[in-house]
Amino acid sequence: MKPQERFFFMYVLCWCEYRQYYSNGILYKVAENFSKVFAIPEKQLWYYVEKWSRKGFWNYGVSLAGGWFEWEELTGEYKQIAHKFQLKNRDGSPWTENKEG
């Protein structure tokens, strides 16, 4: 993962946590603002979101911007970052790895 993807991933994690796990379409504004402040093209940011979707941990209905993280599908460095954020499950309990099987 490149440093700018890592930073954007952490930024989106914070927004999704704040918005109760769903981006609710706010990702359009988040990407626009992030792009302006950090001089990273929006097209590159949307590429990252599409990449997360292909990897199976960003899910969405109609639009990428209205998606949410599938915590149990996080792998590798993404999972390590999420653990550092001490995220919670939708029911409010602490998020932990699936220890089954």
Secondary structure, DSSP 8 states (H G I E B T S, - for coil): --HHHHHHHHHHHHHHHHTTTB-TTTHHHHHHHHHHHHT--HHHHHHHHHHHHHHTSEE-SS-GGG-EE-GGG--HHHHHHHHHTT-B-TTSSB-------
